[in-house]
């Protein structure tokens, strides 16, 4: 890769760290929100749904307008929205008459940034002059995991030093990351994924059965990942009865680190393993990890199940992106945007299913996590169908 594009790659890595902050800081504050503002489990769950719901809307709009506006303007604006929303998380609830309305407003603002980052960073890196695109994509997405782990570790350390009553300050400190990346992206060279007129028209893309299979795979990938990720902290503290510090480190932190390890491994060492095979094996581990978390009578073993889930879901999202990029080479930004939209549908539906089913069973979170096993099972079926389609194409 040319030296000038290294700066673009670094900015993209930080972009995914920003995405991790946007999606995973608020879940660490769920119990604090519940105590300070008197929120119900359903209201907390809706914060997750609302976050990804706004990102879905942004994904849909980006599919049509991102290339017209320009990658640089959109990615810079994304980081500004992210920073404002993170700061607003600690400010808006006290400024507006309703604390819950303030939380929703802050979530809406940073979700706009998160949605744009999700749509744009992958095609920006895909367009760079690199070899081994699937490995590069997996390595890129590993920075989401490292960002997730940093959010958990540094926030936990901050709370141990300053106390949870200082949570508003920690949201402002995390906003410094997207603010810094504004300047990095503003001065980095950015290539387009396809030249004007080369990409498939959206109508053609939407008429392809293969594309809709990838949509299904993205929904299941996002749901399998976030159903555990978004509830891991709450599950450890309220469902398993461990302390917040131990729960966050052994639950969401181990989840993020092992998810990053999986992506790093495939990005640097896994080039000889067929991507579909790696996803299928990971899918089987995912199903087992959910069952361990739900049925183990020992809290420590349940937390190990949470971490193992992170290891298993690591390849799913970037793997499906890579498969779609190779099978639909002319999909362009619209394809990445629509697949990100599908992934966000999964990210919203997974935690929502967990919260809703848990509410049906009197707040028992294990019941909700058991229902979420349906997502990795559906993903496994989808990959098997994709393999059958590929073999049929090779025969003909």
Beta strands, then each sheet from edge to edge (+ up, - down):
end
